[in-house]
Amino acid sequence: MVSDTNDAAVSSKAPIETIWDCLKPAVSPLSCGKVFYFDPRGDMTLHVDQLETGGICQFVVCSRTLDRSSPVFRVMLFNGFAESKPEGESAWTVKLPEDGIYPVYLFLNIIHGHTMAVPDTLKPEELYQLLVLTEKYNMTHVLRPLASMWFQPYREAANVAGNGIFLCIAWALGHEETFRYLSLDLVLKSKIDDDGQLLDSNGIPLSAHKHLEPPDILESIGQAREGVIQKIGSLFYNAIQERLEGRGCSTRYRPTCSIGNKSLQWGRSECKSMALGSLLRYAKKLGFGRFDAAQTTTPQYLGSVHDLASSIQQADSQFLALNVTCDPIHYIKTKTRELVQTVPTPVSDAHLKYLRKQAKKTGADRKRPVKVEESKSSCKKCRLG
């Protein structure tokens, strides 16, 4: 319900935000200086800043509804804080200067029972912003009837792979399976920039969604990623060191080493030298930068483990132009596959404990109900059995 106000401070001509298209038709009157009534008998007015325009939106609400929905609001409003109801006939106004208008509008609709105003779907950034707000006020449990519906499009791995924002959304909603998958997926698919900052597969810093960032998860992802890359790099480093030290050629009892149909032959020293040059060039082609004989660690690699491993698996041994028994690339391919398949999970027991607690709030721990068709099919199988 909308009403006019003479307060010039709430007027605005510019769009309020760049997302939330699903709510803009309903919220648009607020940019013309309106008061929105979530409860016609509301006893309190919330002042919510329009973060992009500098204006203020006014929402008339029921204070007891906020009290029942959020322990944080309960303390704010009824325990003697500055936000508590003033004495006498003074109007009860509470300012929420840091909260975006659209997430506030949505959660106020939910707790006041205006279900027709609640959208059936939310974009990832919209869901993230709403969860930031509900976590801030310890009221994510009010999303229980809706959380499963909003998250449904993102349950498929292909829809969330390599995307950092879904790690935070899964964390807040308690979707353990998705969180486990994404954590490991980001170990394999995240990259780093020149400053060493982790980026998701879209090039967005994983730290961009810090308001819902699981504790220590980025450090664990970064360490796991770096550990795999160092081990893959050491395969090249060791192969290079072998050639520098005069080892690596498999021809021990013959004076020459040959390629393919043996039309090309050279001494063992030429084989080692050619292998060394080829390995250095190939390591640089992969993006490792420059290996130095004196260094003991792998040069910094900016790409993802997934891209590195894929490039190695696609390598043509003929690129190195070596005798097949002297060519180290087959061994490097095999060991790289093993390393990728045994990447340690960055998810800790503390993470799992929190996820399961959140799942009880949001209903993410509830099993999917069996459809009627599935139930009938199951009964038929039982009878046939």
C-alpha positions as CSV (number, residue, x, y, z in Angstrom):
1,M,0.0,0.0,0.0
2,V,1.5,3.4,-1.1
3,S,0.8,6.9,0.2
4,D,2.1,10.4,-0.7
5,T,4.5,12.2,1.5
6,N,5.8,15.8,1.4
7,D,9.3,14.8,2.4
8,A,11.5,16.1,-0.5
9,A,14.4,14.0,0.7
10,V,12.7,10.8,-0.6
11,S,12.3,12.1,-4.2
12,S,14.6,10.7,-6.9
13,K,14.7,10.6,-10.7
14,A,17.4,8.1,-11.2
15,P,17.0,4.3,-11.2
16,I,17.5,2.8,-7.7
17,E,19.6,-0.2,-8.7
18,T,20.8,-1.9,-11.8
19,I,19.3,-5.4,-10.9
20,W,16.1,-6.5,-9.3
21,D,14.0,-6.1,-12.5
22,C,11.5,-8.4,-10.9
23,L,10.7,-5.9,-8.2
24,K,11.1,-2.6,-10.0
25,P,7.4,-2.2,-11.1
26,A,6.3,-2.6,-7.5
27,V,9.0,-0.4,-6.0
28,S,9.0,2.4,-8.7
29,P,6.4,4.6,-6.8
30,L,9.0,5.0,-4.0
31,S,11.2,7.1,-6.3
32,C,8.4,9.6,-6.6
33,G,8.2,10.3,-2.9
34,K,5.8,7.7,-1.5
35,V,5.5,5.9,1.8
36,F,5.0,2.1,1.5
37,Y,2.7,0.4,4.0
38,F,3.5,-3.2,4.7
39,D,0.9,-3.0,7.5
40,P,-1.9,-0.5,7.4
41,R,-1.8,-0.5,11.2
42,G,1.9,-0.4,11.4
43,D,3.5,1.3,14.4
44,M,7.0,2.0,13.0
45,T,8.6,3.5,10.0
46,L,11.8,2.2,8.5
47,H,14.0,4.7,6.6
48,V,16.0,2.8,4.0
49,D,18.7,4.6,2.0
50,Q,18.6,4.5,-1.8
51,L,22.3,3.7,-2.0
52,E,22.7,4.9,-5.6
53,T,20.6,8.0,-5.5
54,G,21.1,9.3,-2.0
55,G,17.3,9.4,-1.3
56,I,15.4,7.7,1.4
57,C,12.5,5.2,1.2
58,Q,10.0,4.9,4.0
59,F,8.4,1.6,4.9
60,V,5.6,1.4,7.5
61,V,5.8,-1.9,9.3
62,C,4.6,-3.9,12.3
63,S,7.4,-3.8,14.9
64,R,6.2,-7.1,16.4
65,T,6.5,-8.8,13.1
66,L,10.1,-7.8,13.0
67,D,10.5,-8.9,16.6
68,R,9.1,-12.4,15.8
69,S,11.2,-12.8,12.7
70,S,14.6,-11.6,13.8
71,P,16.4,-11.9,17.2
72,V,18.6,-9.0,16.1
73,F,15.6,-6.7,15.5
74,R,14.1,-7.9,18.8
75,V,17.2,-6.6,20.7
76,M,17.3,-3.4,18.6
77,L,13.7,-2.5,19.1
78,F,12.8,-3.7,22.6
79,N,15.9,-3.6,24.7
80,G,16.5,0.1,25.3
81,F,18.7,0.8,22.3
82,A,18.5,4.0,20.2
83,E,16.1,2.2,17.9
84,S,13.6,1.4,20.6
85,K,10.2,3.1,20.7
86,P,10.4,6.7,21.9
87,E,8.4,7.8,24.9
88,G,5.2,9.9,24.4
89,E,3.6,10.5,21.1
90,S,6.7,10.8,19.0
91,A,6.8,8.9,15.8
92,W,8.8,5.7,15.9
93,T,11.4,5.8,13.1
94,V,14.3,3.4,12.6
95,K,17.1,4.1,10.1
96,L,18.7,1.3,8.1
97,P,21.3,3.3,6.2
98,E,23.4,0.4,5.0
99,D,20.7,-1.9,3.6
100,G,19.6,-1.9,0.0
101,I,16.0,-1.0,-0.8
102,Y,15.2,-4.1,-2.9
103,P,16.4,-6.8,-0.4
104,V,14.7,-4.9,2.4
105,Y,11.5,-4.6,0.4
106,L,11.6,-8.4,-0.4
107,F,12.1,-9.6,3.2
108,L,9.5,-7.2,4.5
109,N,7.0,-8.7,2.1
110,I,7.9,-12.2,3.2
111,I,7.6,-11.6,6.9
112,H,4.4,-9.6,6.6
113,G,2.8,-12.4,4.5
114,H,2.5,-10.6,1.2
115,T,3.3,-13.7,-0.8
116,M,1.9,-12.4,-4.1
117,A,4.7,-9.8,-4.1
118,V,7.4,-12.4,-3.8
119,P,9.1,-13.4,-7.1
120,D,9.3,-17.1,-8.1
121,T,12.9,-16.7,-9.2
122,L,15.9,-14.6,-8.2
123,K,19.1,-13.9,-10.1
124,P,22.3,-15.1,-8.4
125,E,23.3,-11.5,-7.4
126,E,19.7,-10.8,-6.1
127,L,19.7,-14.0,-4.0
128,Y,23.2,-13.1,-2.7
129,Q,22.1,-9.6,-1.6
130,L,19.0,-11.0,0.1
131,L,21.0,-13.5,2.0
132,V,23.5,-10.9,3.1
133,L,20.6,-9.0,4.7
134,T,18.9,-12.1,6.3
135,E,22.3,-13.2,7.7
136,K,23.0,-9.8,9.1
137,Y,19.7,-9.8,11.0
138,N,19.9,-13.6,11.8
139,M,16.6,-14.3,10.0
140,T,17.6,-16.6,7.1
141,H,15.1,-19.1,8.6
142,V,12.2,-16.9,7.2
143,L,13.3,-18.0,3.7
144,R,12.5,-21.6,4.4
145,P,9.4,-21.9,2.2
146,L,11.2,-20.1,-0.6
147,A,14.9,-21.0,-0.4
148,S,14.5,-24.3,-2.2
149,M,12.5,-22.8,-5.0
150,W,15.0,-20.0,-5.6
151,F,18.0,-22.3,-5.5
152,Q,16.5,-25.0,-7.7
153,P,17.9,-23.6,-11.0
154,Y,21.4,-23.7,-9.5
155,R,21.4,-27.3,-8.3
156,E,22.9,-28.6,-11.6
157,A,26.7,-28.5,-11.5
158,A,27.0,-27.1,-15.0
159,N,25.0,-24.0,-13.9
160,V,27.4,-23.1,-11.0
161,A,30.8,-24.5,-12.0
162,G,33.6,-22.1,-11.5
163,N,31.3,-19.3,-10.3
164,G,32.4,-17.9,-6.9
165,I,29.1,-16.3,-5.9
166,F,27.4,-19.7,-5.7
167,L,29.9,-20.8,-3.1
168,C,28.6,-18.1,-0.8
169,I,25.0,-18.7,-1.6
170,A,25.3,-22.4,-0.9
171,W,27.1,-21.5,2.3
172,A,24.3,-19.3,3.6
173,L,21.5,-21.7,2.5
174,G,23.3,-24.8,3.9
175,H,23.5,-26.7,0.6
176,E,26.3,-29.1,1.6
177,E,26.6,-31.0,-1.7
178,T,26.8,-27.9,-3.8
179,F,29.3,-26.3,-1.4
180,R,31.6,-29.4,-1.5
181,Y,31.4,-29.5,-5.3
182,L,32.1,-25.8,-5.8
183,S,35.0,-25.7,-3.3
184,L,36.8,-28.5,-5.2
185,D,35.8,-27.1,-8.5
186,L,37.3,-23.7,-7.6
187,V,40.6,-25.4,-6.6
188,L,40.7,-26.8,-10.2
189,K,39.3,-23.8,-12.1
190,S,40.3,-20.6,-10.2
191,K,43.1,-18.5,-11.6
192,I,45.1,-15.7,-10.0
193,D,46.0,-12.2,-11.2
194,D,49.4,-10.6,-11.1
195,D,48.9,-9.8,-7.4
196,G,48.1,-13.4,-6.5
197,Q,44.4,-12.7,-6.0
198,L,42.1,-15.7,-6.7
199,L,39.7,-15.3,-9.6
200,D,36.8,-17.5,-10.5
201,S,36.3,-18.8,-14.1
202,N,34.6,-15.5,-15.0
203,G,37.6,-13.5,-13.9
204,I,35.7,-12.1,-10.8
205,P,37.8,-12.1,-7.6
206,L,36.6,-14.7,-5.1
207,S,36.9,-12.1,-2.4
208,A,34.2,-10.0,-4.1
209,H,31.5,-11.6,-2.1
210,K,33.1,-11.1,1.3
211,H,29.9,-10.5,3.2
212,L,29.0,-14.2,3.0
213,E,32.5,-15.6,2.6
214,P,33.0,-18.8,4.5
215,P,35.9,-18.5,7.0
216,D,39.3,-19.7,5.8
217,I,37.8,-21.2,2.6
218,L,39.6,-18.9,0.1
219,E,42.9,-19.6,1.9
220,S,42.3,-23.3,1.7
221,I,41.3,-23.1,-2.0
222,G,44.4,-21.1,-2.8
223,Q,46.7,-23.4,-0.9
224,A,45.2,-26.5,-2.6
225,R,45.4,-24.9,-6.0
226,E,49.0,-23.8,-5.5
227,G,50.0,-27.2,-4.1
228,V,48.8,-29.0,-7.2
229,I,50.5,-26.5,-9.5
230,Q,53.7,-26.8,-7.6
231,K,53.6,-30.6,-7.9
232,I,52.9,-30.5,-11.6
233,G,55.6,-27.9,-12.1
234,S,58.0,-30.1,-10.2
235,L,57.5,-32.8,-12.8
236,F,58.9,-30.5,-15.4
237,Y,61.6,-29.2,-13.0
238,N,62.8,-32.7,-12.2
239,A,62.9,-33.7,-15.9
240,I,64.9,-30.5,-16.7
241,Q,67.3,-31.2,-13.8
242,E,67.9,-34.7,-15.0
243,R,68.9,-33.4,-18.4
244,L,71.1,-30.8,-16.9
245,E,72.9,-33.4,-14.8
246,G,73.5,-35.6,-17.9
247,R,70.7,-38.1,-17.2
248,G,67.4,-38.8,-19.0
249,C,68.5,-40.6,-22.2
250,S,67.5,-44.3,-22.1
251,T,70.2,-45.4,-24.4
252,R,72.8,-46.6,-22.0
253,Y,74.6,-49.4,-23.9
254,R,74.6,-47.9,-27.4
255,P,76.6,-44.9,-28.6
256,T,73.7,-43.3,-30.3
257,C,70.0,-42.5,-29.8
258,S,67.4,-42.7,-32.6
259,I,63.9,-41.3,-33.4
260,G,61.0,-43.2,-34.9
261,N,62.3,-45.2,-37.9
262,K,65.9,-44.7,-36.8
263,S,66.6,-42.5,-39.8
264,L,67.8,-39.8,-37.3
265,Q,70.5,-40.7,-34.9
266,W,72.7,-38.8,-32.5
267,G,74.7,-39.3,-29.3
268,R,73.3,-39.4,-25.8
269,S,74.5,-35.9,-25.1
270,E,72.6,-34.5,-28.1
271,C,69.5,-36.4,-27.0
272,K,69.7,-34.8,-23.5
273,S,70.4,-31.3,-24.9
274,M,67.5,-31.5,-27.3
275,A,65.2,-32.8,-24.6
276,L,66.3,-30.0,-22.3
277,G,65.6,-27.3,-24.8
278,S,62.3,-28.8,-25.7
279,L,61.2,-29.1,-22.1
280,L,62.1,-25.5,-21.4
281,R,60.2,-24.2,-24.4
282,Y,57.2,-26.4,-23.6
283,A,57.1,-25.3,-20.0
284,K,57.1,-21.7,-21.2
285,K,54.4,-22.4,-23.7
286,L,52.2,-23.8,-20.9
287,G,52.5,-20.5,-19.0
288,F,55.0,-21.4,-16.4
289,G,57.3,-18.6,-17.3
290,R,61.1,-19.3,-17.1
291,F,62.6,-22.2,-15.3
292,D,66.1,-21.5,-13.9
293,A,68.6,-24.2,-13.0
294,A,69.3,-22.7,-9.6
295,Q,65.7,-22.3,-8.5
296,T,64.0,-24.9,-6.3
297,T,60.3,-23.9,-6.8
298,T,58.0,-23.7,-9.8
299,P,57.6,-20.3,-11.4
300,Q,54.3,-18.6,-10.7
301,Y,51.5,-19.9,-12.9
302,L,48.5,-17.6,-13.4
303,G,46.1,-20.1,-15.0
304,S,43.9,-22.8,-13.5
305,V,44.8,-26.3,-12.6
306,H,42.1,-27.5,-15.1
307,D,43.6,-25.5,-18.0
308,L,47.2,-26.6,-17.2
309,A,46.2,-30.3,-16.9
310,S,44.2,-30.1,-20.1
311,S,47.1,-28.6,-22.0
312,I,49.5,-31.3,-20.8
313,Q,47.1,-34.1,-21.7
314,Q,46.7,-32.7,-25.2
315,A,50.5,-32.4,-25.7
316,D,51.8,-34.2,-28.8
317,S,54.9,-36.1,-27.9
318,Q,56.2,-35.3,-31.4
319,F,56.4,-31.7,-30.3
320,L,59.4,-32.7,-28.2
321,A,60.9,-34.6,-31.1
322,L,62.5,-37.2,-28.9
323,N,62.9,-41.0,-28.8
324,V,59.6,-42.3,-27.3
325,T,61.6,-44.0,-24.5
326,C,63.5,-40.8,-23.7
327,D,60.5,-38.5,-23.9
328,P,59.4,-37.5,-20.4
329,I,56.0,-36.2,-21.5
330,H,54.2,-39.5,-21.1
331,Y,55.3,-39.8,-17.5
332,I,54.3,-36.2,-16.9
333,K,50.8,-36.8,-18.3
334,T,50.3,-39.8,-16.2
335,K,51.4,-38.1,-12.9
336,T,49.4,-35.0,-13.8
337,R,46.2,-37.1,-14.1
338,E,46.9,-38.7,-10.7
339,L,47.5,-35.3,-9.1
340,V,44.2,-33.8,-10.4
341,Q,42.2,-36.9,-9.4
342,T,43.5,-36.8,-5.8
343,V,43.2,-33.0,-5.1
344,P,42.5,-32.6,-1.4
345,T,39.2,-31.0,-0.4
346,P,39.4,-27.5,1.1
347,V,36.2,-28.1,3.1
348,S,36.8,-28.6,6.8
349,D,34.7,-30.3,9.5
350,A,33.9,-26.8,10.8
351,H,32.5,-25.9,7.4
352,L,30.3,-29.0,7.4
353,K,29.0,-28.3,10.9
354,Y,27.9,-24.8,9.9
355,L,26.4,-26.0,6.6
356,R,24.3,-28.6,8.4
357,K,23.1,-26.0,10.9
358,Q,22.1,-23.6,8.1
359,A,20.3,-26.5,6.3
360,K,18.0,-27.0,9.3
361,K,17.0,-23.3,9.1
362,T,16.3,-23.2,5.4
363,G,15.0,-26.7,4.8
364,A,18.0,-27.6,2.5
365,D,18.4,-30.8,4.6
366,R,14.9,-32.1,3.7
367,K,14.7,-34.9,1.1
368,R,13.0,-34.2,-2.2
369,P,9.4,-35.5,-2.0
370,V,8.6,-38.5,-4.1
371,K,6.3,-37.7,-7.0
372,V,3.1,-39.6,-7.5
373,E,4.4,-41.3,-10.7
374,E,7.6,-42.4,-8.9
375,S,5.5,-43.8,-6.0
376,K,3.3,-45.8,-8.4
377,S,6.3,-47.1,-10.3
378,S,8.0,-48.1,-7.0
379,C,4.8,-50.0,-5.9
380,K,4.7,-51.9,-9.2
381,K,8.3,-53.0,-8.8
382,C,7.5,-54.2,-5.3
383,R,4.5,-56.2,-6.5
384,L,6.5,-57.6,-9.4
385,G,9.3,-58.6,-7.1
